[in-house]
Amino acid sequence: MRLFSALLVILSLLTFSVSAQEQLRTNITFESGEYTMHGELLLPVNRSNIPMIIFLVGAGENSSHRTLYKEFVEQNIEALFIEEGYGILYFDKRGIGESDGKWQRSGIYDRADDTKAAVNYLKSLDVVDPNRIGIVGHSQGGWVAQVVGSLYAQDVKAIASLAAPVFDTELHLTNIYYSEYICEGESEDKAFDKATKKAKSDINWVTWFPLKKAWRHLREISEFDPSSSLRRLSIPSLFVFADNDHMVYPGWALNSMNEIFDNNIPSHFTISVVPNANHDFKNIGMCASQEDVDSALYSDYFKTTFKSWILRNL
């Protein structure tokens, strides 16, 4: 038994060593206008002409690949694409981690500028294929991906918008509040009426009294509408929604898309709805407790759909 146990230890160490050699993780900085952005670069070893994914996190002070998104990126980005020879770039938003600036004073277009700076940084690296850089964004990061893809089609090959709105900020707030009221037991009509009024009230309030960081940020994005960016998107674009997403209802998103494109959604758009998944693509209901959400597993349907699309288009 001792010999067998010793062999298991040796095998596990060998496995760890091989795994550790599969990627090189490096802390990086790059300049975006007057700001220095800090992040991480993950590259498969012994590769050249590496296709790259820039991953963009959602809104909020705790949104970083190092914190709130740590589990998400490990299971849904790194585990899926490093083994396929892709590299990954993360960077913290302005004012998060060691990045310069203030996140609460940054709008969607500010984040798009920073992402373009990340693209420029990647193009300066000899090991990167400059023609195979894709932008993947989750939640608010998906809004940013939509903008980047529309403005910099010559620099970006494809974008993926994950659980991100395709409608304006006011409707997005309405969607969030509507879900809260539904989960509290309100009827659909009453929930929608209350949510609509609360969304309008909040936007009016933060216009004049942005007393908290979150309110200041809401003021920055209060007038954002992605419709013009969506119309300009000319590169392969993936939009993934989730059945049980309390922040972006798939039905509302599809209705918005059809309104924007007069029921003729472009052929270079791919739209997928992940069954039985929440905003983070975990297999859980919309009104589940945080404890249940934390223990839920990520959707295999999402992983398969997302990975296959990236491999085909990037």
NORGIUR-V111023 format. One line per field, one symbol per residue. ss: DSSP state (a for helix, b for strand, c for the rest). phi: phi as a letter, one per 40 degrees, with the letter a starting at -180 (. if undefined). psi: psi as a letter, one per 20 degrees, with the letter a starting at -180 (. if undefined). A space follows every 50 residues. Layout:
ss = ???
phi = ???
psi = ???
This chain:
ss = caaaaaaaaaaaaaaaaaaaacbbbbbbbbbbccbbbbbbbbbbcccccb bbbbbbcccccccccccccaaaaaaaaaaaaaaaccbbbbbccccccccc ccaaaccaaaaaaaaaaaaaaaaccccbbbbbbbbbbbcaaaaaaaaaaa accccccbbbbbccccccaaaaaaaaaaaaaaaccccaaaaaaaaaaaaa aaaaaaaaccccaaaaaaaaacccccaaaaaacccbbbbbbbccccccca aaaaaaaaaaccccccccbbbbbbccbccccbbccccccaaaaaaccbca aaaaaaaaaaaaac
phi = .cccccccccccccccccccccabbbcbbacbgcbbbbabbbbccfbbfc cbbcbbccchcbcaccbdcdcccccbbcccbcccgcbbbbaccdgbfbcc gbccbbcccccccccccccccccccccccccbbbbbbbfddcdcdccccc cbccbbcabbbbfbcbbccccccddccdcccccchccccccccccccccc cccccccbbccbdccccdccbcbcbcdccccccbbdbbbbbbdbccbacd ccccccdcccbfgbcdcccbbbbccfbcdcgccaccbccccccccccccc dcdcccccccccbb
psi = hggggghggghhhgggggghihqpppprqrpnciqppqaqpppqqkqrlp qqpppprarqhjoqiiehjggghghifghhhgijjqrppqqqrpjqcjqr aphijpaghghhghhhhhghghiiphipoijmpqppqpchhhgggggghh hlhiiphqqpookqqkrrgghggggghggghghijqrgggggghgggggg gggggihhmmhrghhhghhhjhjpoighghhipjrpppoprpgkoihnpg ggghggghghjlkmpqhjpppqppqkqahjkqnqrhjqqhghghiqqqph ggggggghgghhi.
